[in-house]
């Protein structure tokens, strides 16, 4: 419940600042795949928060709506040869939780928040 409220609060604050959040499910195989996607997304226009995780095959992007959009961000991922299937924030959280429950967590989720 707290996780859901935290996500809702984050989405509300993102909307207030003219930001949007998009989540993708991908097909990464390893840490190198994760780093490749991260490196190509982190300098995209308007990206403010970015989490890429190869274990759960998820990508979380918070971006400034006036500077970028979901389709363009998906194209960046696909251009590097990876899937970019849009998923809901709930599905994203479920995938992370499944990884956690199965003990496949790792300490190297590529994450960076830019201000």
Secondary structure, 3 states (H helix, E strand, C coil): CHHHHHHHHHHHHHHHCCEEEEEEECCCCCHHHHHHHHHHHCCCCCEEEEEEECCCCEEEEEEECCCCCHHHHHHHHHHCCCCCEEECHHHHHHHHHHHHHCCCCCCCCEEEECC
